[in-house]
């Protein structure tokens, strides 16, 4: 009986609550998301001043995969804590009319920016470097792009990989190899 109770408790602790706040725009919200004027040059400067990395999350109303991420992945304590500590997250509405300014200085709507960047799926997470060359758009400057919904381990590993600037290492370990190594390490430690 004790094992059953312990197993049930472990499942309850491992699975975050299925709750995600929905904003007036119909998009899911997290406490670590920033409400900005969406001037990406200003957002980048603010992120840098805070010692954080700028991340753009392109999402849309009614997206079942966005919902999955906001209800099952982002609320996990290790992910929410890591993102909040290391990243400055700006949400972009795939179909939004809100005017924004891309890193290259071009003023356009959110939906026009998403088209310009070639975003086809939601959610799409665009990770940016601390410094961007003049004239580069967010898509041009991105150090990594994560299109679609992923599980907690993949999501966590991607945020860590970017934060640690592993994309810049000349060690032959791209994200997929890094992620495979981290999975193996967790299995060896018994932390699936």
Backbone torsions as a table, in degrees:
resi	resn	phi	psi	omega
1	UNK	NA	-39.7	179.7
2	UNK	-62.3	-37.0	178.5
3	UNK	-66.4	-38.4	179.8
4	UNK	-64.5	-45.5	179.4
5	UNK	-64.2	-43.0	178.4
6	UNK	-62.1	-42.3	179.1
7	UNK	-64.4	-43.1	178.0
8	UNK	-63.5	-41.3	178.3
9	UNK	-62.8	-42.3	179.9
10	UNK	-61.7	-39.7	178.2
11	UNK	-66.6	-42.8	-179.0
12	UNK	-64.1	-38.7	-179.8
13	UNK	-71.7	-37.4	-176.2
14	UNK	-73.3	-26.6	-176.8
15	UNK	-101.9	117.1	-179.4
16	UNK	-70.5	159.3	178.6
17	UNK	-64.7	145.8	-179.5
18	UNK	-84.6	71.3	-179.7
19	UNK	-136.2	130.2	173.9
20	UNK	-147.3	128.4	179.4
21	UNK	-69.1	140.3	177.2
22	UNK	-108.9	128.8	179.7
23	UNK	-82.8	175.7	178.5
24	UNK	-60.0	-24.0	179.8
25	UNK	-85.2	0.2	179.5
26	UNK	83.7	3.9	-179.6
27	UNK	-96.8	148.4	176.9
28	UNK	-69.6	144.8	-177.8
29	UNK	-123.6	146.9	174.5
30	UNK	-123.6	150.9	-178.7
31	UNK	-59.6	-26.5	-177.5
32	UNK	-88.2	2.1	176.0
33	UNK	-80.0	145.8	-177.5
34	UNK	-101.6	136.2	174.5
35	UNK	-96.8	104.3	-175.5
36	UNK	-123.3	178.1	174.4
37	UNK	-81.3	1.3	178.8
38	UNK	61.4	34.0	168.7
39	UNK	-93.4	102.4	-169.6
40	UNK	-64.7	-27.3	175.1
41	UNK	-66.2	-43.6	177.3
42	UNK	-65.5	-41.9	179.5
43	UNK	-62.7	-40.2	178.5
44	UNK	-63.9	-43.5	179.3
45	UNK	-64.0	-40.8	179.4
46	UNK	-67.7	-42.3	177.3
47	UNK	-59.3	-46.4	179.5
48	UNK	-61.3	-41.5	-179.9
49	UNK	-63.2	-28.6	179.3
50	UNK	-90.2	-1.8	-177.7
51	UNK	72.5	29.6	-178.5
52	UNK	-119.9	166.2	177.3
53	UNK	-100.1	138.6	177.4
54	UNK	-79.5	131.4	178.1
55	UNK	-131.1	135.4	174.8
56	UNK	-108.0	127.7	176.3
57	UNK	-110.9	109.8	179.1
58	UNK	-92.7	120.7	-177.0
59	UNK	-138.3	172.4	177.9
60	UNK	-144.7	154.3	177.0
61	UNK	-59.1	135.8	176.2
62	UNK	78.8	4.7	-178.2
63	UNK	-73.6	115.3	-178.5
64	UNK	-68.3	-27.8	179.9
65	UNK	-77.3	-34.6	173.7
66	UNK	-62.9	-44.4	179.0
67	UNK	-57.9	-45.6	179.1
68	UNK	-56.9	-47.2	-178.5
69	UNK	-63.1	-43.0	-176.5
70	UNK	-76.0	-22.0	-179.6
71	UNK	-100.6	-28.4	-173.9
72	UNK	-113.3	-26.5	-172.9
73	UNK	-109.8	-59.2	-174.6
74	UNK	-61.3	-31.4	178.9
75	UNK	-72.3	-13.2	-179.7
76	UNK	-58.7	133.9	-173.3
77	UNK	-54.2	-44.5	-177.0
78	UNK	-67.6	-32.9	180.0
79	UNK	-79.3	-50.5	-179.9
80	UNK	-57.8	-43.8	179.9
81	UNK	-64.5	-42.0	-178.6
82	UNK	-67.9	-45.4	179.7
83	UNK	-62.7	-45.9	-179.0
84	UNK	-61.4	-39.1	-177.4
85	UNK	-73.4	-34.9	-168.8
86	UNK	-114.3	-10.2	-171.6
87	UNK	-131.1	148.8	175.9
88	UNK	-110.6	103.9	-170.4
89	UNK	-102.2	124.6	177.0
90	UNK	-116.2	126.6	-179.6
91	UNK	-90.6	135.0	178.6
92	UNK	-118.7	131.2	179.8
93	UNK	-87.9	118.5	-178.0
94	UNK	-53.0	-33.0	-178.6
95	UNK	-113.9	17.8	-174.2
96	UNK	-77.5	147.6	177.9
97	UNK	-99.6	-2.2	179.9
98	UNK	-62.0	131.8	179.2
99	UNK	-75.2	140.5	178.0
100	UNK	-140.5	172.1	177.7
101	UNK	-126.4	121.4	178.9
102	UNK	-69.8	166.9	179.6
103	UNK	-59.7	-27.4	179.7
104	UNK	-81.5	2.9	177.6
105	UNK	92.8	-6.5	-179.0
106	UNK	-73.6	125.2	175.1
107	UNK	-88.5	130.3	-179.0
108	UNK	-162.1	169.4	177.8
109	UNK	-75.2	162.8	177.5
110	UNK	-57.7	-44.1	-177.9
111	UNK	-66.1	-35.1	176.9
112	UNK	-68.6	-37.3	177.7
113	UNK	-64.5	-43.8	179.4
114	UNK	-60.6	-41.2	176.8
115	UNK	-65.0	-44.4	179.7
116	UNK	-58.2	-39.2	-177.7
117	UNK	-81.7	-5.8	179.7
118	UNK	75.7	25.0	-179.9
119	UNK	-73.9	122.0	-178.9
120	UNK	-112.4	-23.5	-174.8
121	UNK	-121.9	150.1	168.9
122	UNK	-123.6	142.0	-4.9
123	UNK	-76.1	151.7	169.6
124	UNK	-127.1	126.8	-180.0
125	UNK	-108.7	123.6	-179.0
126	UNK	-110.6	118.8	-178.6
127	UNK	-98.5	129.0	-176.3
128	UNK	-112.0	152.5	177.0
129	UNK	-79.9	172.1	178.2
130	UNK	-71.9	-31.5	-179.6
131	UNK	-122.4	136.6	-177.9
132	UNK	-124.0	134.1	177.8
133	UNK	-62.9	145.8	176.8
134	UNK	-56.6	135.7	176.3
135	UNK	85.4	-2.0	-179.8
136	UNK	-86.1	135.2	174.2
137	UNK	-80.1	173.0	177.5
138	UNK	-59.3	-42.2	-180.0
139	UNK	-65.1	-41.0	178.9
140	UNK	-64.3	-37.1	-174.2
141	UNK	-84.3	-18.1	-173.0
142	UNK	-52.7	136.9	174.5
143	UNK	-91.7	-19.6	177.0
144	UNK	-162.6	150.0	175.3
145	UNK	-132.8	131.1	179.7
146	UNK	-115.4	94.9	-179.4
147	UNK	-89.8	123.4	176.8
148	UNK	105.3	178.4	-179.6
149	UNK	-95.3	139.6	179.6
150	UNK	-133.5	166.5	177.0
151	UNK	-73.6	174.2	-175.4
152	UNK	-61.3	-44.2	-177.8
153	UNK	-63.8	-45.2	-179.6
154	UNK	-63.0	-44.9	-179.1
155	UNK	-62.1	-49.1	179.5
156	UNK	-59.1	-47.5	-178.9
157	UNK	-61.2	-37.1	178.9
158	UNK	-65.0	-44.8	179.3
159	UNK	-63.1	-41.0	178.5
160	UNK	-66.0	-45.6	-179.0
161	UNK	-56.3	-43.8	178.9
162	UNK	-69.8	-48.2	-177.2
163	UNK	-59.2	-38.3	179.7
164	UNK	-82.9	2.6	179.3
165	UNK	55.8	38.6	-178.9
166	UNK	-69.8	-20.2	176.4
167	UNK	-64.2	-22.3	-177.8
168	UNK	-92.8	-7.2	-179.2
169	UNK	-75.5	143.9	178.5
170	UNK	-102.0	57.5	-176.1
171	UNK	-117.5	6.8	178.6
172	UNK	75.7	6.8	-178.6
173	UNK	-105.0	88.9	175.1
174	UNK	-72.3	-177.3	-176.0
175	UNK	-60.0	-43.7	-177.3
176	UNK	-60.8	-41.7	178.9
177	UNK	-69.0	-40.5	176.7
178	UNK	-59.7	-48.7	-178.4
179	UNK	-61.9	-43.7	178.7
180	UNK	-60.5	-41.1	177.9
181	UNK	-63.9	-42.2	-179.8
182	UNK	-66.1	-37.8	176.7
183	UNK	-61.4	-46.6	-179.8
184	UNK	-61.7	-43.0	178.6
185	UNK	-61.8	-42.4	179.0
186	UNK	-65.4	-38.3	178.4
187	UNK	-65.4	-40.8	178.4
188	UNK	-65.1	-32.5	177.9
189	UNK	-83.0	-10.2	-178.4
190	UNK	81.8	18.7	179.8
191	UNK	-109.2	74.9	178.8
192	UNK	-70.8	NA	NA
